[in-house]
């Protein structure tokens, strides 16, 4: 039997299925008045256990997935101690004689509903966090082991982010869930940890029985149930080939990324915090194509100081002194709200005051960042990148503010870099269509495919109902990328890509054929992309790109790329 789901995390996992024990809703709603104090103590004991478990999770996530992922659990710790949660639970126990389970369940539902109703994507996402905390408390109250105690292929209706992070990878080889999508938190964490996973199986999950032998194919999004012995042997061979490939990738990690006919492509890393640099360098990153600076601003009650920002930028630049480091200026707004600015009320925040638009309104915040960047620029090969530029006026205003910042530093006698290359992210169709004019005023382009797809196809990438539209292989997206590359070539500027597409090895020959000279991706993807680059001929890649630009559907483009990739079967 084969079940079809969503390929959430690549790789093959073989083993017997074990089901994550679900929380029982069959608990007493109320207790006797004289039992209230005991219920308060039960809750407080559960809270202490939850706090300790989250601390362990945070430390484990920091080591295995990086500091950015660990921040999820730091936020959970804060929410666990939140007075609104505490007071709500105690009030239900004291005034309504609610059991600890009922008090936790009802209070969490109330807070989650409040978050869900907010007109703000970032705050709506907090509903999932508070539910995660509530389920953790309920499991402790009911004596249910957490995901770390399981062995084999874990199956569940859904996995909480904390479940995924707590898995013991020596015991759990993969997981399958009924719910979830490719961009759900558990899927993202699975990819970060390298756990094969298939999600979104829906009602098919009920076809599984405890102890069934499973093959989880995280490449194809399929689950084979009790397969024949010859199928098991075939997948064991696939696993072996993946391990052999991993060994070969490790051998070439620090070799040049150049095609067999001499076309050089810079492979760089996308990072979110200075701590990510270690993994990037180990993976063979030649530079940083996208350093997101939002970590300095989000969840802060005041604007980070110039000195605080300077130290963070300096750390990244010094970690790879000869590598090109592209630092993106603040890309907030939309689904990333800044508490020190206050909630922006917009009907459609994705089309509202975000990225460079927000910075040009809150100029003091922007100028502080620009000053910090210019100061840090003396410590390495800094490039500054403005996000979501759509017009020449925006670009010119941003550049004039950069000049103002430099003039201020000069007047104050502060050491700073005076010749920083400035570029833009191309992530709206307007910028792609204006590429010839923009290219005359920048040093480089970096194409952000995640937003470029969203705005070109008018499809929210988080909306499963339009998933087929939110695809970077859609012909309009490919043609816009081609236009930008041509414009950059005409004006002698380099063009890179820092979206998800850059790390998809299927697209590597196409992007080289279109003329991109820099691909920036998560560190885990760099070795495989480098491996493919070193197998390619640029002349073949150009022919492929010319063919693809004539195709009219995403499925035809994928088929052409898959056919091309067969010549490199490992």
C-alpha positions as CSV (number, residue, x, y, z in Angstrom):
1,X,0.0,0.0,0.0
2,X,1.3,3.5,-0.9
3,X,0.1,6.7,0.8
4,X,0.6,10.0,-0.9
5,X,1.3,13.2,1.1
6,X,3.5,16.3,0.9
7,X,7.3,15.9,0.7
8,X,8.2,17.9,3.8
9,X,11.8,16.9,4.3
10,X,14.0,14.9,1.9
11,X,15.6,11.6,2.5
12,X,14.5,8.0,3.1
13,X,13.5,6.4,6.4
14,X,12.8,2.8,7.0
15,X,11.3,1.4,10.2
16,X,8.3,0.3,12.2
17,X,5.6,2.9,12.9
18,X,4.9,4.1,16.4
19,X,2.0,6.4,17.2
20,X,2.4,9.5,19.3
21,X,0.0,9.1,22.1
22,X,-2.7,11.7,21.8
23,X,-4.0,13.8,24.7
24,X,-7.3,12.6,26.1
25,X,-10.2,15.0,26.3
26,X,-11.9,12.7,28.8
27,X,-10.8,14.6,31.9
28,X,-12.9,15.9,34.8
29,X,-14.1,19.4,34.0
30,X,-14.4,20.4,37.7
31,X,-13.2,19.3,41.1
32,X,-14.6,19.6,44.6
33,X,-13.9,23.0,46.2
34,X,-11.6,21.5,48.7
35,X,-9.4,20.2,45.8
36,X,-8.8,23.6,44.3
37,X,-5.4,24.1,46.1
38,X,-4.3,20.6,44.9
39,X,-5.2,21.6,41.3
40,X,-3.2,24.8,41.6
41,X,-0.2,22.8,42.8
42,X,-0.6,20.2,40.0
43,X,-0.6,23.1,37.4
44,X,2.4,24.7,39.0
45,X,4.3,21.4,39.0
46,X,3.5,20.9,35.4
47,X,4.6,24.4,34.6
48,X,8.0,23.8,36.2
49,X,8.4,20.6,34.2
50,X,7.5,22.4,31.0
51,X,9.9,25.2,31.8
52,X,12.8,22.7,32.3
53,X,11.8,20.8,29.1
54,X,11.8,24.0,27.1
55,X,15.2,25.0,28.4
56,X,16.6,21.6,27.3
57,X,14.9,22.0,23.9
58,X,16.3,25.5,23.4
59,X,19.8,24.3,24.1
60,X,19.4,21.2,21.9
61,X,17.9,23.3,19.0
62,X,20.8,25.8,19.3
63,X,23.3,23.0,18.8
64,X,21.5,21.0,16.1
65,X,19.4,23.5,14.2
66,X,21.0,26.9,14.9
67,X,20.3,29.9,17.1
68,X,17.4,31.1,15.0
69,X,15.4,27.9,15.5
70,X,16.2,27.9,19.2
71,X,14.6,31.3,19.6
72,X,11.2,29.6,19.0
73,X,11.6,27.9,22.4
74,X,12.9,31.0,24.1
75,X,9.7,32.7,23.1
76,X,7.7,29.7,24.4
77,X,9.4,30.1,27.8
78,X,8.3,33.7,27.9
79,X,4.7,32.8,27.0
80,X,4.7,30.0,29.6
81,X,5.3,32.7,32.3
82,X,2.9,35.2,30.8
83,X,0.6,36.8,33.4
84,X,-2.4,36.5,31.1
85,X,-2.0,32.7,30.9
86,X,-1.2,32.3,34.6
87,X,-4.1,34.5,35.8
88,X,-6.6,32.9,33.5
89,X,-5.7,29.4,34.7
90,X,-5.8,30.4,38.4
91,X,-9.1,32.3,38.0
92,X,-10.8,29.2,36.5
93,X,-9.5,26.9,39.2
94,X,-10.4,29.4,42.0
95,X,-13.8,30.7,40.8
96,X,-15.2,27.7,38.9
97,X,-13.4,24.8,40.6
98,X,-12.0,23.8,37.2
99,X,-9.6,20.9,37.1
100,X,-6.0,21.8,36.1
101,X,-6.6,20.2,32.7
102,X,-9.8,22.1,32.1
103,X,-8.3,25.4,33.3
104,X,-5.3,25.1,31.0
105,X,-7.4,23.9,28.0
106,X,-10.0,26.7,28.3
107,X,-7.5,29.5,29.0
108,X,-5.2,28.5,26.1
109,X,-8.2,28.3,23.7
110,X,-9.3,31.8,24.8
111,X,-5.8,33.3,24.2
112,X,-5.3,31.4,21.0
113,X,-8.7,32.7,19.7
114,X,-7.7,36.2,20.6
115,X,-4.4,35.9,18.7
116,X,-6.2,34.3,15.7
117,X,-8.6,37.2,15.5
118,X,-5.9,39.8,15.3
119,X,-5.4,41.7,12.0
120,X,-1.7,40.9,12.0
121,X,0.0,37.9,10.5
122,X,2.8,37.8,13.1
123,X,0.4,37.9,16.0
124,X,-1.9,35.3,14.4
125,X,1.1,33.0,14.2
126,X,1.4,33.3,18.0
127,X,-1.8,31.3,18.3
128,X,0.1,28.2,17.2
129,X,2.8,28.9,19.9
130,X,0.3,29.2,22.7
131,X,-1.4,26.0,21.6
132,X,2.0,24.3,21.6
133,X,2.5,25.4,25.2
134,X,-1.0,24.3,26.2
135,X,-0.6,20.8,24.7
136,X,2.8,20.5,26.5
137,X,1.1,21.3,29.8
138,X,-1.7,18.9,29.2
139,X,0.7,16.0,28.3
140,X,2.5,16.6,31.5
141,X,-0.7,16.7,33.5
142,X,-1.8,13.4,31.9
143,X,1.6,11.7,32.3
144,X,2.1,11.3,28.5
145,X,5.7,10.9,27.4
146,X,6.9,13.5,24.9
147,X,8.2,12.8,21.4
148,X,11.7,12.2,22.6
149,X,10.7,8.8,24.1
150,X,9.6,7.2,20.8
151,X,11.5,4.9,18.5
152,X,11.0,4.1,14.8
153,X,8.9,6.1,12.4
154,X,6.7,8.5,14.4
155,X,3.1,8.9,13.3
156,X,0.8,11.6,14.6
157,X,-2.1,13.8,13.6
158,X,0.3,16.7,13.8
159,X,3.6,17.4,15.4
160,X,4.2,20.5,17.4
161,X,7.5,22.4,16.7
162,X,8.6,21.3,20.1
163,X,7.9,17.7,19.3
164,X,10.1,17.9,16.2
165,X,12.9,19.6,18.0
166,X,12.9,17.0,20.8
167,X,13.1,13.9,18.6
168,X,16.0,11.7,19.4
169,X,17.5,11.2,15.9
170,X,19.3,8.0,17.0
171,X,15.8,6.5,17.6
172,X,13.4,8.3,15.3
173,X,14.3,7.8,11.7
174,X,11.4,9.9,10.2
175,X,7.9,11.0,10.8
176,X,4.5,11.1,9.0
177,X,1.5,13.3,9.9
178,X,-2.1,13.7,8.9
179,X,-1.9,17.5,9.0
180,X,0.8,20.1,8.1
181,X,2.2,21.5,4.9
182,X,5.7,22.1,3.4
183,X,6.0,25.5,5.2
184,X,4.6,24.4,8.6
185,X,6.9,24.8,11.6
186,X,7.4,21.1,12.0
187,X,8.4,20.7,8.3
188,X,10.9,23.6,8.5
189,X,12.4,22.1,11.7
190,X,12.5,18.6,10.1
191,X,14.5,20.0,7.1
192,X,16.8,21.9,9.5
193,X,17.5,18.7,11.4
194,X,17.7,16.4,8.3
195,X,14.8,14.1,9.3
196,X,12.9,12.5,6.4
197,X,9.2,13.5,6.7
198,X,5.9,13.3,4.8
199,X,3.1,15.4,6.0
200,X,-0.5,16.1,5.0
201,X,-1.6,12.5,4.7
202,X,-5.0,13.4,5.9
203,X,-7.4,10.5,6.5
204,X,-4.9,8.1,5.0
205,X,-3.1,8.1,8.4
206,X,-5.9,5.9,9.7
207,X,-4.7,3.2,7.3
208,X,-1.6,2.6,9.5
209,X,-1.5,0.2,12.4
210,X,1.0,0.3,15.2
211,X,4.1,-1.7,14.2
212,X,3.5,-1.6,10.4
213,X,6.8,-1.5,8.4
214,X,7.1,1.8,6.6
215,X,9.3,3.4,4.0
216,X,9.1,7.2,4.2
217,X,10.2,8.7,0.9
218,X,10.8,12.4,1.8
219,X,11.8,13.1,-1.8
220,X,8.6,11.9,-3.4
221,X,6.2,12.6,-0.5
222,X,5.1,9.0,-0.4
223,X,4.8,6.3,2.4
224,X,5.1,2.6,1.5
225,X,3.3,0.4,4.0
226,X,4.5,-3.1,4.6
227,X,6.4,-3.2,1.3
228,X,7.8,-6.4,-0.2
229,X,11.3,-7.4,0.8
230,X,12.7,-6.5,-2.7
231,X,11.3,-3.0,-2.3
232,X,12.9,-2.7,1.1
233,X,16.2,-3.7,-0.4
234,X,15.8,-1.2,-3.1
235,X,15.3,1.6,-0.6
236,X,18.2,0.4,1.5
237,X,20.3,0.8,-1.6
238,X,19.0,4.3,-2.1
239,X,19.9,5.2,1.5
240,X,23.4,3.8,0.8
241,X,23.7,5.9,-2.3
242,X,22.7,9.0,-0.4
243,X,25.3,8.3,2.2
244,X,27.9,7.8,-0.5
245,X,26.8,11.1,-2.1
246,X,27.1,12.9,1.2
247,X,30.7,11.6,1.5
248,X,31.5,12.9,-2.0
249,X,29.8,16.3,-1.2
250,X,32.0,16.6,1.9
251,X,35.1,16.0,-0.2
252,X,34.3,18.9,-2.6
253,X,32.9,21.3,0.0
254,X,35.7,23.7,-0.3
255,X,36.6,23.3,-3.9
256,X,35.7,26.1,-6.4
257,X,32.2,26.1,-7.8
258,X,33.0,26.2,-11.5
259,X,31.6,24.3,-14.4
260,X,33.6,21.9,-16.6
261,X,34.0,24.7,-19.2
262,X,35.1,27.3,-16.7
263,X,32.0,29.3,-15.8
264,X,32.4,30.4,-12.1
265,X,29.4,30.7,-9.9
266,X,29.7,32.0,-6.4
267,X,27.8,29.9,-3.8
268,X,26.8,31.8,-0.8
269,X,24.7,31.3,2.3
270,X,21.5,32.9,3.6
271,X,21.9,33.5,7.3
272,X,19.7,35.0,10.0
273,X,22.1,35.6,12.9
274,X,25.9,35.9,13.3
275,X,25.8,32.4,14.9
276,X,24.8,30.9,11.6
277,X,28.2,31.7,10.1
278,X,29.9,28.6,11.5
279,X,27.6,26.3,9.6
280,X,27.8,28.4,6.4
281,X,31.6,28.3,6.4
282,X,31.6,24.5,7.2
283,X,29.3,23.9,4.3
284,X,31.6,25.6,1.8
285,X,29.9,29.0,1.5
286,X,32.2,31.4,-0.3
287,X,30.3,34.4,1.1
288,X,26.9,35.5,2.5
289,X,24.4,36.4,-0.2
290,X,21.7,37.4,2.3
291,X,22.2,38.4,5.9
292,X,18.8,39.1,7.3
293,X,19.0,41.8,10.0
294,X,15.5,41.4,11.4
295,X,16.7,39.4,14.3
296,X,18.0,42.6,15.8
297,X,14.7,44.3,15.6
298,X,11.8,41.8,16.1
299,X,10.5,41.3,19.6
300,X,12.4,44.4,20.8
301,X,10.6,47.1,22.7
302,X,13.0,49.8,21.5
303,X,15.2,50.4,18.4
304,X,18.5,48.5,18.7
305,X,21.3,50.9,19.2
306,X,23.9,51.8,16.6
307,X,26.6,50.1,18.7
308,X,24.5,47.0,19.1
309,X,24.0,46.7,15.4
310,X,27.6,47.6,14.6
311,X,28.8,44.7,16.8
312,X,26.5,42.2,15.1
313,X,27.5,43.3,11.5
314,X,31.2,43.3,12.5
315,X,31.0,39.7,13.8
316,X,29.6,38.5,10.5
317,X,32.1,40.4,8.4
318,X,35.1,39.2,10.4
319,X,34.0,35.6,10.3
320,X,34.6,35.5,6.5
321,X,37.0,38.5,5.9
322,X,37.7,37.7,2.2
323,X,34.2,36.6,1.3
324,X,31.5,39.0,0.0
325,X,28.9,39.7,2.7
326,X,25.6,41.1,1.5
327,X,23.7,42.6,4.4
328,X,20.0,43.4,3.7
329,X,18.7,46.5,5.4
330,X,15.6,46.1,7.7
331,X,12.9,44.0,6.0
332,X,10.0,44.5,8.5
333,X,6.3,45.2,8.2
334,X,3.9,42.8,6.6
335,X,4.1,39.7,8.7
336,X,7.0,41.0,10.7
337,X,5.7,43.8,12.9
338,X,8.0,46.0,15.1
339,X,6.7,46.4,18.6
340,X,8.6,49.7,19.1
341,X,6.8,51.2,16.1
342,X,3.3,50.0,17.1
343,X,0.9,47.8,15.2
344,X,0.3,49.0,11.7
345,X,-3.4,48.6,10.7
346,X,-3.4,47.7,7.1
347,X,-6.1,45.9,5.1
348,X,-3.4,44.0,3.1
349,X,-0.1,44.2,4.8
350,X,1.7,42.2,2.1
351,X,1.0,45.1,-0.2
352,X,1.5,47.8,2.4
353,X,4.2,49.5,4.4
354,X,7.0,47.0,4.5
355,X,10.7,46.6,3.8
356,X,12.2,49.7,2.2
357,X,8.8,51.5,2.2
358,X,8.7,51.3,6.0
359,X,12.4,52.4,6.3
360,X,11.7,55.5,4.2
361,X,8.9,56.5,6.6
362,X,10.8,55.7,9.8
363,X,14.0,57.3,8.7
364,X,15.6,57.6,12.2
365,X,15.5,53.8,12.5
366,X,16.9,53.4,9.0
367,X,19.7,56.0,9.4
368,X,20.8,54.3,12.6
369,X,21.2,51.0,10.7
370,X,23.0,52.6,7.8
371,X,25.5,54.3,10.2
372,X,26.1,51.0,11.9
373,X,26.6,49.2,8.5
374,X,29.1,51.9,7.3
375,X,31.1,51.6,10.5
376,X,31.2,47.8,10.3
377,X,32.1,47.9,6.6
378,X,35.8,48.5,7.5
379,X,36.0,45.0,8.9
380,X,35.2,43.1,5.7
381,X,33.8,43.0,2.2
382,X,30.4,44.6,2.9
383,X,27.7,45.0,0.3
384,X,24.5,46.7,1.3
385,X,21.2,45.6,-0.2
386,X,17.8,47.4,-0.1
387,X,14.7,45.1,0.0
388,X,11.5,45.4,-2.1
389,X,12.6,48.3,-4.3
390,X,9.9,49.0,-6.8
391,X,10.8,52.5,-8.2
392,X,13.8,54.6,-9.0
393,X,12.6,57.2,-6.5
394,X,12.7,54.7,-3.7
395,X,16.2,53.6,-4.7
396,X,17.5,57.2,-5.0
397,X,16.0,58.2,-1.6
398,X,17.5,55.2,0.1
399,X,20.9,56.0,-1.4
400,X,20.7,59.6,-0.4
401,X,20.0,58.6,3.2
402,X,23.1,56.3,3.0
403,X,25.1,59.3,1.8
404,X,23.7,61.4,4.7
405,X,24.8,58.8,7.2
406,X,28.3,58.7,5.7
407,X,28.5,62.5,5.8
408,X,27.5,62.5,9.5
409,X,30.1,59.9,10.3
410,X,32.8,61.9,8.5
411,X,31.8,65.1,10.3
412,X,32.0,63.3,13.6
413,X,35.4,61.8,12.7
414,X,34.1,58.2,13.0
415,X,35.9,55.6,11.0
416,X,33.7,54.1,8.3
417,X,33.7,52.5,4.9
418,X,33.2,55.0,2.0
419,X,32.9,52.8,-1.0
420,X,30.3,50.2,-0.1
421,X,28.7,48.6,-3.2
422,X,24.9,49.0,-3.0
423,X,22.4,46.7,-4.6
424,X,18.7,45.8,-4.5
425,X,16.6,42.8,-4.0
426,X,14.4,42.1,-7.1
427,X,11.2,40.7,-5.6
428,X,8.4,42.6,-7.2
429,X,7.6,42.5,-10.9
430,X,8.0,46.3,-11.1
431,X,11.7,46.0,-10.3
432,X,12.2,43.3,-12.9
433,X,10.4,45.4,-15.6
434,X,12.5,48.4,-14.6
435,X,15.8,46.5,-14.4
436,X,17.5,48.4,-17.2
437,X,17.0,51.7,-15.4
438,X,17.8,50.3,-11.9
439,X,20.9,48.6,-13.2
440,X,22.4,51.9,-14.0
441,X,22.2,53.0,-10.4
442,X,23.2,49.9,-8.5
443,X,26.2,47.6,-8.2
444,X,24.2,44.3,-8.2
445,X,20.8,42.6,-8.2
446,X,19.8,39.8,-6.0
447,X,16.6,38.1,-7.0
448,X,14.3,37.1,-4.1
449,X,12.2,34.3,-5.6
450,X,9.9,33.8,-2.6
451,X,8.3,37.2,-2.9
452,X,8.8,37.5,-6.7
453,X,6.6,34.4,-7.1
454,X,4.0,35.7,-4.6
455,X,3.6,39.1,-6.3
456,X,3.9,37.8,-9.9
457,X,1.3,35.0,-9.5
458,X,-0.8,36.9,-6.9
459,X,-0.6,33.8,-4.7
460,X,0.2,33.8,-1.0
461,X,3.0,31.2,-0.6
462,X,1.5,30.2,2.8
463,X,-1.9,29.5,1.3
464,X,-2.3,25.8,0.5
465,X,-5.3,26.5,-1.8
466,X,-3.0,28.3,-4.3
467,X,0.0,26.1,-3.9
468,X,0.2,25.2,-7.6
469,X,0.4,28.9,-8.5
470,X,3.0,29.6,-5.9
471,X,5.7,27.9,-7.8
472,X,9.0,29.4,-9.0
473,X,8.8,27.2,-12.1
474,X,5.8,29.2,-13.4
475,X,6.8,30.7,-16.9
476,X,6.2,34.3,-15.9
477,X,8.6,34.0,-13.0
478,X,11.3,32.4,-15.2
479,X,10.9,35.0,-17.8
480,X,11.2,37.8,-15.3
481,X,14.4,36.2,-13.9
482,X,15.7,36.1,-17.5
483,X,14.9,39.8,-18.0
484,X,16.8,40.8,-14.9
485,X,19.8,38.8,-15.8
486,X,19.9,40.3,-19.3
487,X,19.6,43.8,-17.9
488,X,22.4,43.2,-15.5
489,X,24.6,41.8,-18.2
490,X,23.9,44.8,-20.5
491,X,25.1,47.1,-17.8
492,X,28.0,45.1,-16.5
493,X,26.5,44.3,-13.1
494,X,26.4,41.0,-11.3
495,X,23.2,39.3,-10.6
496,X,22.5,36.7,-7.9
497,X,19.5,34.9,-6.3
498,X,18.8,34.5,-2.6
499,X,15.4,32.9,-2.7
500,X,14.4,29.3,-2.1
501,X,14.9,28.5,-5.8
502,X,18.6,29.1,-5.5
503,X,19.0,26.0,-3.3
504,X,16.9,23.7,-5.5
505,X,19.4,21.6,-7.4
506,X,16.9,20.9,-10.2
507,X,17.0,24.6,-11.1
508,X,20.8,25.0,-10.9
509,X,21.5,24.5,-14.7
510,X,18.6,26.8,-15.6
511,X,19.9,29.6,-13.4
512,X,23.4,29.2,-14.7
513,X,22.1,29.2,-18.3
514,X,20.1,32.4,-17.6
515,X,23.4,34.1,-16.6
516,X,23.3,34.3,-12.8
517,X,26.7,34.4,-11.2
518,X,25.8,34.1,-7.5
519,X,23.4,31.7,-5.8
520,X,22.7,32.1,-2.1
521,X,20.9,29.5,-0.1
522,X,20.6,27.8,3.3
523,X,23.9,26.2,4.2
524,X,22.6,22.6,4.0
525,X,21.9,23.0,0.2
526,X,25.4,24.4,-0.7
527,X,27.3,21.1,-1.1
528,X,24.8,19.4,-3.5
529,X,24.4,22.6,-5.6
530,X,28.2,22.8,-5.8
531,X,28.4,19.2,-6.8
532,X,25.9,19.8,-9.7
533,X,27.7,23.0,-10.8
534,X,31.0,21.1,-11.1
535,X,29.2,18.5,-13.3
536,X,27.7,21.1,-15.7
537,X,28.8,22.7,-18.9
538,X,27.7,26.3,-19.2
539,X,27.1,25.9,-23.0
540,X,24.6,23.1,-22.2
541,X,23.0,25.2,-19.5
542,X,22.5,28.1,-21.9
543,X,20.8,25.8,-24.5
544,X,18.6,24.5,-21.7
545,X,17.7,28.1,-20.6
546,X,16.8,29.1,-24.2
547,X,14.5,26.0,-24.4
548,X,12.8,26.7,-21.1
549,X,12.1,30.3,-21.9
550,X,9.9,29.1,-24.7
551,X,7.8,26.8,-22.6
552,X,4.3,27.8,-21.4
553,X,3.6,25.8,-18.3
554,X,5.3,25.1,-15.0
555,X,4.8,21.3,-15.6
556,X,6.6,21.5,-19.0
557,X,9.4,23.5,-17.4
558,X,9.8,20.9,-14.6
559,X,9.7,18.1,-17.1
560,X,12.5,19.7,-19.2
561,X,14.7,20.2,-16.1
562,X,14.1,16.7,-14.8
563,X,15.0,15.3,-18.3
564,X,18.1,17.4,-18.3
565,X,19.1,16.2,-14.8
566,X,18.9,12.5,-15.8
567,X,22.3,12.9,-17.4
568,X,23.8,13.5,-14.0
569,X,22.2,10.5,-12.2
570,X,24.4,9.6,-9.3
